[in-house]
Amino acid sequence: MKTTLLIVSFFIFAFVTKAPLVVSTADALHSPVLDIAGRKLLAGTDYYILPVFRGRGGGLSLASTGDETCPLDVVQEQQVAENGLPVTFSPVHIKKGVIRLSIDQNIKFSASTVCDQSTVWKLDSHDDSLGKWFVTTGGVEGNPSRRTTRNWFKIEKFDDDYKLVFCPSVCDICKVLCKDIGIYIDQATGIRRLALSDTPFKVMFKKA
């Protein structure tokens, strides 16, 4: 009888001691994203996306990068002192107001433009001439499905800071491209464009 009680007690102890570890791992995976003041990022609130390393351009903005005026592409300000345009984040689970790591987000510039397209970010078609996937606008907000996979981005931890990632998980049956977002500098114009890259763009967030 004592042996049975000892075995039962052991399993209860093992369950109690191991359960918090599982919760902690899940919490770490989807930890809240913090701004430069240490506050949690909130959905629908305006933030500037700024480079961690100063001296290599400013915040993010919109610009025409080709022969056509619209849609506008996502670029980095060339001047270090420029914060760029504020953006809002809309998580796939819209009822959850805190922005968390590794969760699909729509990113939208809080700005009006001359273009008919929305200011929601999306991954553009592959640029065969440059061999790049650029980030542009004209995306659809919400409606997670196979038709909107190019409109979803994630924030991931990168060292002690953050990086932006394209790796949508809103479609279970879709084969998607997963890669970090970095900066591509157009040698002809000097425009700093957001594009999929092997070198992540390390960022921080400042409330507008």
C-alpha positions in Angstrom: 0.0 0.0 0.0 2.8 2.4 0.9 4.5 1.6 -2.4 1.3 2.4 -4.4 0.9 5.7 -2.5 4.6 6.6 -3.2 4.2 6.0 -7.0 1.0 8.0 -7.1 2.6 10.8 -5.2 5.6 10.8 -7.6 3.4 11.2 -10.7 1.4 14.0 -9.1 4.6 15.8 -8.2 6.0 15.3 -11.7 2.8 16.6 -13.3 2.7 19.7 -11.1 6.4 20.5 -11.6 6.4 20.0 -15.3 3.1 21.8 -16.2 4.4 25.3 -15.6 7.3 24.6 -18.0 4.9 24.0 -20.9 2.9 27.2 -20.1 6.2 29.2 -19.9 7.3 27.9 -23.3 4.0 28.9 -24.9 4.0 32.3 -23.3 7.6 32.9 -24.5 6.6 32.0 -28.1 3.8 34.6 -28.1 5.2 37.1 -25.7 3.9 40.7 -26.1 5.9 43.0 -28.3 7.1 46.1 -26.5 7.8 49.6 -27.7 10.9 51.6 -26.8 9.2 52.8 -23.6 8.6 49.2 -22.5 4.9 49.3 -23.1 2.9 46.6 -24.9 2.1 47.3 -28.5 -1.7 47.5 -29.0 -3.8 46.8 -32.1 -5.1 49.9 -33.8 -2.6 52.3 -32.1 -0.2 54.3 -34.2 3.5 53.4 -34.0 6.7 54.3 -35.9 8.8 51.5 -37.1 12.4 52.6 -36.6 15.8 51.1 -37.2 17.8 50.0 -34.2 21.0 51.0 -35.8 21.0 54.7 -36.4 23.0 56.2 -39.2 21.5 53.8 -41.8 18.3 55.7 -42.6 15.2 56.6 -40.7 11.7 55.2 -40.2 9.4 53.6 -42.7 7.4 55.4 -45.3 5.8 55.2 -48.8 7.2 56.0 -52.1 6.9 55.4 -55.8 9.9 53.3 -56.9 9.2 52.5 -60.5 7.7 54.0 -63.7 4.2 53.8 -62.3 3.0 56.2 -59.6 0.7 53.6 -57.9 0.7 51.5 -55.9 3.2 52.9 -53.5 6.0 50.7 -52.1 7.2 50.4 -48.5 10.6 52.2 -48.1 12.9 53.5 -45.4 13.5 57.2 -45.1 17.0 58.1 -46.2 17.4 60.8 -43.5 18.2 59.4 -40.0 16.1 62.1 -38.3 12.9 61.2 -40.1 10.5 58.9 -38.3 8.5 58.1 -41.4 4.8 57.4 -41.3 3.0 55.7 -38.4 1.5 52.3 -38.9 -1.1 50.2 -37.1 -1.1 46.5 -36.5 -4.1 44.3 -36.8 -3.6 40.7 -35.5 -5.4 37.8 -37.2 -7.4 37.4 -34.0 -8.7 40.9 -33.9 -10.4 40.5 -30.5 -7.0 40.2 -28.8 -5.7 43.8 -28.5 -2.1 43.1 -27.6 0.4 42.6 -30.4 2.4 39.4 -29.8 5.4 37.6 -31.3 4.9 35.1 -34.1 1.3 36.1 -34.7 0.0 37.0 -38.2 -0.5 40.8 -38.5 -1.8 43.2 -41.1 0.4 46.3 -41.1 -1.2 49.5 -42.4 0.1 53.0 -42.8 -2.0 55.7 -41.1 -1.8 58.0 -44.1 -3.9 59.1 -47.0 -2.3 59.0 -50.5 -3.1 59.9 -54.1 -3.5 56.2 -54.9 -6.7 54.3 -55.0 -5.0 51.3 -53.4 -5.1 50.7 -49.6 -2.0 51.4 -47.5 -2.1 47.8 -46.1 1.2 46.1 -46.7 1.5 43.1 -49.0 4.3 41.1 -50.6 4.5 42.1 -54.2 5.0 39.7 -57.1 8.6 38.6 -57.7 10.7 41.2 -59.5 12.5 39.0 -62.0 14.8 41.8 -63.2 16.2 42.3 -59.6 15.6 38.9 -58.3 13.7 40.3 -55.3 10.4 40.1 -53.5 9.5 43.7 -52.4 7.0 44.9 -49.9 4.3 47.2 -51.4 0.8 48.4 -50.5 -2.7 47.7 -51.7 -3.3 44.7 -49.5 -6.5 43.6 -47.9 -7.1 44.0 -44.1 -8.5 41.0 -42.4 -10.2 38.0 -44.2 -7.4 35.4 -43.5 -7.5 32.9 -46.3 -5.4 31.6 -49.2 -6.3 34.7 -51.2 -4.8 37.0 -48.6 -1.6 35.2 -47.7 0.6 38.0 -49.1 -1.0 40.5 -46.7 0.2 38.9 -43.4 3.5 39.6 -41.6 4.9 38.7 -38.2 7.1 40.3 -35.6 9.8 38.1 -34.2 12.5 38.5 -31.6 16.0 39.2 -32.9 18.7 39.3 -30.3 17.3 41.9 -27.8 15.3 43.7 -30.5 12.8 42.7 -33.2 12.6 41.9 -36.9 9.8 41.7 -39.4 9.1 38.4 -41.1 7.0 37.2 -44.0 5.8 33.7 -43.1 2.0 33.6 -43.1 0.2 30.8 -41.3 -3.4 31.9 -42.1 -3.8 29.1 -44.7 -3.0 25.5 -43.5 -3.0 24.0 -47.0 -0.9 26.7 -48.7 2.8 26.5 -49.5 4.2 29.8 -48.5 7.6 31.5 -48.7 9.2 32.2 -45.3 11.9 34.8 -45.0 13.1 37.8 -43.0 12.4 41.3 -44.3 15.5 43.5 -44.9 16.5 46.6 -46.8 17.4 46.6 -50.5 19.2 49.8 -51.7 18.5 50.7 -55.3 21.9 51.6 -56.7 20.4 53.9 -59.3 18.1 56.0 -57.1 19.4 55.3 -53.6 15.9 54.4 -52.5 15.9 52.0 -49.5 13.2 49.4 -50.2 11.8 46.7 -47.9 12.3 43.3 -49.4 12.7 39.7 -48.4 16.3 39.2 -47.4 18.8 36.9 -45.7 19.8 39.9 -43.6 17.0 41.0 -41.3 16.2 44.7 -40.7 16.5 45.1 -36.9 13.6 47.4 -35.7 12.1 49.0 -32.7 8.7 50.6 -32.2 7.9 54.1 -31.0 4.4 55.2 -30.2 3.3 58.1 -32.5 
